[in-house]
Amino acid sequence: MSTNVTAKSPAPAPAGKGGSAGGGDGLLQLMMEGMRRNMRQYGMLIALGLIVVLFAVWTDGDLLLPRNVSNLVLQNSYILILAIGMMLVIIAGHIDLSVGSLTAFVGAVAAVMMVKHDMPWPLAVVLCLLMGAAAGAAQGFFIAYLGIPSFIVTLAGMLTFRGLTEIFLEGQTLGPFPEGLQKVSNGFLPEVGPDTNYHNLTLLLGFAVIAFIVLQEVRDRRRQQEFALEVPPFKLFLLKIVALVAAVLTVTLMLASYKGAPVVLIILGVLVVGFGYVMRNAIIGRHIYAIGGNLPAAKLSGVRDKKVTFLVFLNMGMLAALAGLVFAARFNAASPKAGVNFELEAIAASFIGGASMSGGVGTVLGAIIGGVVLGVLNNGMNLVGVGSDWQQVIKGLVLLAAVGFDVWNKRKVGS
């Protein structure tokens, strides 16, 4: 009796560990797998790059002129400040609809202090920041300790602060602000050193940022490896480093060839580094992720969820006050109509930057990327003459696409 025997073909060698399939195909497969698993992190960076290239071509290069890049930073600084705080609020599983009105209210109070009562601007700034923190703390108390939903509390805050703004300004625009405060919002770093056709201090800061990014990325990768966590393939990691360095170097050279780095960009940099460190390494940052990701489990683990929620809204109020001061100083006046839709811009920046509706997901850098995406869209569409009506439509579709991509990505990973 004959028996047919089918020979088993040898199993292919694992990708990246030899085999006749070739290291190139295996490496490409590893990179694609790494990109897929980190799509939430890299997707919006890729989208931002495509948007910049699109408008750079569409505007014949005007988008990337050094003066326009500098204006892009100044025009979006207050939204980026709000987006940092809003990202923390959303990670914790809440929302804040009051930040636009609180921004306007702080600007109004600052104008009354400095313009009507000639208060020294540094003292007025400190008092306004404390007032913003107090407003955020009050809302945080109602949300954390009385259990009122954040949507209701901050909606009430939005109406209250908008009405108080009208009361303080008596329906009129009030200004101008002291020159010192204007320089914080509109000024640039001073010139130092010899004449090199570039702003030397901006170049030094740019190189320092590049060194910090490289060291931080290498350090984070080593820590992940020490704890046996999954890390992207080395080639993908190297590609990420090269892209980040190229982006920072390009922006640095653009700013250094104009007037240098705006002062408000330094403030933003300090906020990003500070809050980024807190969210990655500090206990309070891990607790914010915990209560947003799984509140019952966080409580069982001993997380003081009420205190954390209270501090998140206190922080949001203080950042809203800072944004209000920057906005009022930039336009050199406080207006009853200031801050309209700022809360929507900040929320949109957070979701575009990778935040999840269910909480527990998001990064400070993601909020900045989302804010820059909106800023580039606004600036690019203004340069090509797109009307404000269509601008709203396009930004709405971008937000919908970003959230839809987040939902699709989570389902893809889950499956």
matplotlib code that plots the C-alpha trace (Angstrom):
import matplotlib.pyplot as plt

x = [0.0, 1.5, 1.2, 1.5, 3.8, 3.7, 7.0, 6.7, 8.4, 10.7, 9.2, 10.4, 12.9, 11.6, 11.9, 15.0, 16.8, 18.3, 16.7, 16.7, 13.9, 16.5, 17.0, 15.4, 11.9, 12.0, 13.1, 10.4, 7.9, 9.1, 8.9, 5.4, 4.4, 5.9, 4.1, 0.8, 1.2, 2.2, -0.2, -1.9, 1.5, 2.8, -0.5, -1.0, 2.6, 2.4, -0.9, 0.8, 3.6, 1.3, -0.8, 2.4, 3.6, 0.1, -0.2, 3.5, 2.9, -0.6, 0.8, 4.0, 6.1, 4.5, 3.5, 7.1, 8.4, 10.3, 8.0, 4.9, 6.3, 6.9, 3.4, 2.0, 3.6, 2.2, -1.3, -1.8, 0.1, -3.0, -4.8, -1.7, -1.6, -5.3, -4.8, -2.2, -4.6, -7.5, -5.6, -5.1, -8.8, -9.8, -7.3, -9.0, -12.3, -13.8, -14.4, -14.2, -16.4, -15.6, -12.0, -12.9, -15.0, -12.5, -9.8, -11.9, -12.7, -9.1, -8.2, -10.9, -9.8, -6.2, -7.2, -9.1, -6.1, -3.4, -5.3, -7.8, -5.9, -2.2, -1.2, 2.3, 1.9, 4.0, 1.8, -1.4, -0.1, 0.4, -3.0, -4.7, -3.0, -4.2, -7.7, -7.7, -6.5, -9.3, -11.9, -10.7, -10.6, -14.2, -15.3, -13.2, -14.8, -18.3, -17.1, -14.9, -16.5, -20.2, -20.3, -21.9, -20.9, -18.1, -20.2, -22.9, -20.4, -18.3, -21.3, -22.5, -19.0, -18.9, -22.1, -21.0, -17.5, -18.9, -21.4, -18.7, -16.6, -19.4, -19.9, -16.2, -15.7, -19.1, -19.5, -16.5, -13.0, -10.3, -6.6, -3.7, -1.6, 1.8, 4.7, 6.3, 3.3, 3.0, 6.6, 5.7, 3.1, 4.5, 8.2, 11.3, 14.4, 17.2, 20.2, 23.4, 26.9, 28.5, 26.6, 26.1, 23.0, 21.1, 19.7, 22.4, 20.4, 17.7, 20.3, 21.7, 18.2, 17.4, 20.5, 19.8, 16.3, 17.7, 20.1, 17.3, 15.1, 17.7, 18.8, 15.2, 14.2, 17.3, 16.6, 12.9, 13.8, 16.4, 13.9, 11.3, 13.9, 14.9, 11.3, 10.9, 8.4, 7.8, 9.8, 9.7, 12.3, 15.6, 15.5, 12.0, 13.3, 16.2, 13.9, 11.8, 14.9, 16.0, 12.5, 12.3, 15.8, 15.1, 11.8, 13.3, 16.3, 14.2, 12.0, 15.0, 16.7, 13.5, 13.0, 16.7, 16.6, 13.8, 13.6, 14.5, 12.3, 9.2, 9.1, 5.8, 7.4, 9.8, 6.8, 5.2, 8.4, 8.6, 5.0, 5.4, 8.6, 7.1, 3.7, 5.2, 7.5, 4.7, 2.5, 5.2, 7.1, 5.3, 2.8, 0.0, 0.4, 0.0, -3.1, -4.6, -4.3, -5.6, -8.8, -9.5, -8.7, -10.5, -12.0, -13.2, -9.8, -8.0, -10.1, -9.3, -5.6, -5.8, -5.8, -7.4, -9.6, -11.4, -8.2, -6.7, -9.8, -9.8, -6.1, -6.7, -9.4, -7.3, -4.5, -6.9, -8.1, -4.5, -3.6, -6.8, -5.7, -2.2, -3.9, -6.1, -3.1, -1.3, -4.3, -5.1, -1.5, -1.2, -4.1, -3.3, -6.8, -9.5, -12.7, -16.1, -16.0, -12.6, -12.2, -15.2, -14.9, -11.5, -12.8, -13.8, -10.4, -8.7, -11.0, -10.5, -6.7, -6.7, -8.8, -6.9, -3.7, -4.7, -7.0, -9.8, -13.4, -13.4, -10.4, -7.1, -5.3, -3.3, -0.1, 0.9, 3.0, -0.1, -2.1, 0.6, 0.6, -3.2, -3.1, -0.4, -2.5, -5.4, -3.1, -1.5, -5.0, -6.2, -3.0, -2.9, -6.5, -6.2, -3.2, -5.0, -8.2, -10.6, -13.6, -14.3, -17.5, -15.5, -12.8, -15.3, -16.5, -13.0, -11.9, -15.0, -14.3, -10.7, -11.9, -14.4, -11.7, -9.3, -11.8, -13.0, -9.4, -9.0, -12.1, -11.0, -7.5, -8.8, -11.1, -8.2, -5.9, -8.6, -9.3]
y = [0.0, 3.3, 6.4, 9.9, 12.0, 15.7, 17.3, 20.2, 23.3, 25.0, 27.8, 31.2, 32.8, 35.5, 39.0, 40.8, 37.6, 36.2, 34.0, 34.1, 36.5, 39.2, 41.8, 44.5, 43.0, 42.0, 45.5, 47.1, 44.8, 45.7, 49.4, 49.1, 47.2, 49.8, 52.6, 50.7, 50.2, 53.8, 55.3, 57.4, 59.0, 59.5, 59.9, 63.5, 64.4, 63.0, 64.9, 68.1, 67.6, 67.0, 70.1, 72.2, 70.9, 71.5, 75.1, 75.8, 74.8, 76.4, 79.8, 79.7, 79.4, 82.3, 80.0, 79.2, 82.7, 83.5, 86.4, 84.3, 81.5, 84.1, 85.4, 81.9, 81.5, 84.8, 84.3, 80.9, 81.2, 81.7, 78.7, 76.5, 77.5, 76.7, 73.4, 72.2, 72.6, 71.3, 68.1, 67.4, 68.0, 65.6, 63.0, 63.1, 62.3, 65.8, 68.9, 72.6, 75.0, 78.1, 78.8, 81.2, 83.3, 83.1, 84.3, 87.4, 88.0, 87.9, 90.3, 92.7, 92.6, 93.1, 96.2, 97.7, 97.1, 98.5, 101.1, 102.5, 102.1, 102.3, 99.1, 97.9, 95.3, 92.5, 92.8, 92.7, 89.6, 87.8, 88.8, 87.7, 84.3, 83.8, 84.9, 82.4, 79.6, 80.6, 80.5, 77.1, 75.8, 76.9, 75.0, 72.0, 72.0, 71.7, 69.0, 66.9, 67.3, 68.0, 65.6, 68.0, 67.0, 69.1, 70.0, 71.7, 73.4, 74.8, 75.8, 77.8, 79.2, 80.2, 82.3, 83.8, 84.9, 86.3, 88.4, 89.5, 90.6, 92.8, 94.3, 95.1, 96.7, 98.3, 97.1, 99.0, 98.1, 99.2, 99.8, 100.3, 98.0, 98.9, 98.4, 95.7, 93.5, 94.0, 92.8, 89.5, 88.8, 90.5, 90.9, 88.9, 87.8, 90.4, 90.4, 89.1, 88.4, 89.2, 89.9, 86.5, 87.4, 85.2, 85.8, 84.2, 83.6, 81.8, 79.6, 78.6, 77.9, 75.8, 73.7, 73.2, 72.0, 69.6, 68.2, 67.9, 66.0, 63.5, 62.8, 62.5, 60.1, 57.9, 58.0, 57.0, 54.2, 52.8, 53.0, 51.1, 48.4, 48.2, 47.4, 45.0, 47.2, 47.1, 49.7, 50.6, 49.1, 50.9, 52.2, 53.6, 55.2, 56.7, 58.0, 59.7, 61.4, 62.6, 64.0, 65.8, 67.3, 68.4, 70.1, 71.9, 73.0, 74.3, 76.4, 77.6, 78.9, 80.5, 82.4, 83.3, 84.8, 87.2, 88.8, 85.8, 83.6, 85.4, 85.7, 83.8, 80.9, 80.5, 80.6, 77.8, 75.8, 76.0, 74.9, 72.0, 70.7, 71.2, 69.6, 66.9, 65.9, 65.9, 63.8, 61.3, 61.0, 62.6, 60.8, 63.3, 62.8, 59.0, 59.6, 61.9, 59.1, 56.6, 58.4, 59.1, 55.6, 53.6, 55.5, 52.5, 50.8, 54.1, 54.4, 50.8, 51.6, 54.4, 57.3, 60.4, 61.1, 64.1, 65.9, 65.1, 66.4, 69.6, 70.3, 69.6, 72.4, 74.7, 74.3, 74.9, 78.2, 79.4, 78.6, 80.3, 83.4, 83.3, 82.9, 85.9, 88.1, 87.0, 87.6, 91.0, 92.2, 91.0, 93.2, 95.9, 96.1, 94.1, 93.6, 92.2, 89.9, 88.5, 84.7, 83.8, 80.1, 79.8, 76.8, 75.1, 75.7, 74.2, 71.2, 70.6, 70.9, 68.3, 65.8, 66.4, 65.9, 62.4, 62.8, 60.3, 61.0, 58.3, 59.9, 58.3, 59.0, 62.0, 63.9, 67.5, 67.4, 66.0, 69.1, 71.3, 69.4, 69.6, 73.4, 73.8, 71.9, 74.3, 77.3, 76.2, 75.6, 79.0, 80.8, 78.8, 79.4, 83.1, 83.3, 81.7, 83.7, 81.0, 82.7, 82.4, 80.4, 77.7, 77.8, 76.7, 73.9, 72.6, 72.8, 70.9, 68.2, 68.0, 67.5, 64.9, 63.0, 63.1, 61.7, 59.2, 58.0, 57.6, 55.4, 53.4, 53.0, 51.7, 49.2, 48.1, 47.6, 45.8, 43.4]
z = [0.0, -1.0, 1.1, -0.3, 1.8, 1.5, 2.5, 4.9, 3.7, 6.3, 8.3, 7.2, 9.5, 11.7, 10.3, 11.3, 12.5, 9.4, 6.7, 3.0, 2.9, 3.2, 6.0, 3.9, 3.7, 7.3, 8.4, 6.3, 7.9, 11.3, 10.5, 9.1, 12.2, 14.5, 12.6, 12.9, 16.6, 17.1, 14.6, 17.4, 18.1, 14.5, 12.6, 13.4, 12.9, 9.4, 8.8, 10.0, 7.6, 4.7, 5.6, 5.8, 2.4, 0.8, 1.9, 1.2, -2.4, -2.5, -1.3, -3.4, -0.3, 1.6, 4.5, 5.3, 5.1, 8.4, 9.1, 8.7, 10.9, 13.6, 13.2, 13.4, 16.8, 18.1, 16.6, 18.2, 21.5, 23.7, 22.1, 22.7, 26.3, 26.7, 24.9, 27.4, 30.3, 28.3, 27.4, 31.2, 31.8, 29.0, 30.1, 33.5, 31.8, 32.0, 29.8, 30.4, 28.5, 30.5, 29.5, 26.7, 28.9, 31.8, 29.4, 28.5, 32.2, 33.3, 30.4, 31.6, 35.2, 34.1, 32.0, 35.0, 37.3, 34.9, 32.8, 35.3, 38.5, 37.2, 39.1, 38.2, 35.5, 37.3, 40.4, 38.2, 36.4, 39.6, 40.9, 37.6, 37.7, 41.3, 40.3, 37.5, 39.8, 42.3, 39.5, 38.4, 42.0, 42.5, 39.5, 40.6, 44.0, 42.5, 40.2, 42.5, 45.9, 45.1, 42.1, 39.6, 36.0, 34.6, 31.5, 33.7, 36.0, 33.3, 31.2, 34.1, 34.4, 30.8, 31.2, 34.5, 33.4, 30.1, 32.1, 34.5, 31.6, 30.4, 33.8, 34.4, 31.0, 30.9, 27.4, 26.1, 25.0, 27.5, 26.8, 26.1, 28.3, 29.7, 27.3, 29.5, 29.3, 25.6, 25.1, 26.9, 24.2, 21.1, 22.0, 20.9, 22.6, 22.6, 20.2, 21.7, 20.4, 17.0, 13.8, 12.0, 9.9, 12.4, 15.9, 18.0, 21.1, 19.1, 17.5, 20.9, 22.2, 19.1, 19.5, 23.2, 22.3, 19.8, 22.3, 24.9, 22.4, 21.5, 25.1, 26.2, 23.4, 24.0, 27.8, 27.3, 25.0, 27.4, 30.3, 28.3, 27.5, 31.1, 32.1, 29.2, 27.5, 23.7, 21.8, 18.1, 15.8, 16.0, 12.4, 13.0, 16.3, 14.4, 11.7, 14.3, 15.8, 12.4, 11.6, 15.0, 14.7, 11.1, 12.2, 15.1, 13.2, 10.3, 12.7, 14.5, 11.3, 10.2, 13.5, 13.7, 10.2, 11.2, 14.6, 16.7, 19.0, 20.4, 24.2, 24.3, 22.5, 25.5, 27.9, 25.8, 25.8, 29.6, 29.9, 27.5, 29.2, 32.7, 32.1, 29.9, 32.7, 35.2, 33.0, 32.2, 35.5, 38.5, 40.6, 40.0, 36.2, 36.6, 38.8, 36.1, 33.6, 36.1, 37.0, 33.3, 32.2, 34.9, 37.8, 39.9, 39.6, 40.4, 43.6, 44.6, 44.1, 46.6, 44.1, 45.7, 42.7, 44.1, 45.0, 41.5, 39.7, 41.9, 41.0, 37.3, 37.2, 39.4, 36.9, 34.0, 35.5, 36.0, 32.4, 31.2, 33.1, 31.5, 28.0, 28.8, 29.7, 26.6, 24.3, 25.9, 25.7, 22.1, 21.0, 23.5, 24.8, 26.7, 24.9, 26.0, 22.9, 23.6, 24.0, 21.9, 20.8, 22.5, 24.5, 21.2, 19.7, 22.7, 22.8, 19.1, 19.5, 22.2, 20.2, 17.0, 19.1, 20.2, 23.2, 23.7, 24.5, 27.1, 28.9, 30.0, 26.7, 25.4, 25.8, 26.3, 23.0, 21.3, 22.4, 20.9, 17.7, 17.5, 18.1, 15.4, 13.0, 13.5, 13.4, 10.1, 8.7, 9.7, 8.5, 5.2, 4.4, 5.1, 2.8, -0.1, 0.5, 1.8, 3.4, 7.1, 6.4, 4.5, 7.1, 9.8, 7.6, 6.9, 10.6, 11.6, 9.0, 10.3, 13.8, 12.8, 10.8, 13.7, 16.2, 13.6, 13.0, 16.8, 17.0, 14.0, 15.4, 18.8, 17.0, 14.8, 17.8, 19.7, 16.9]

ax = plt.figure().add_subplot(projection="3d")
ax.plot(x, y, z, "-o")
ax.set_aspect("equal")
plt.show()
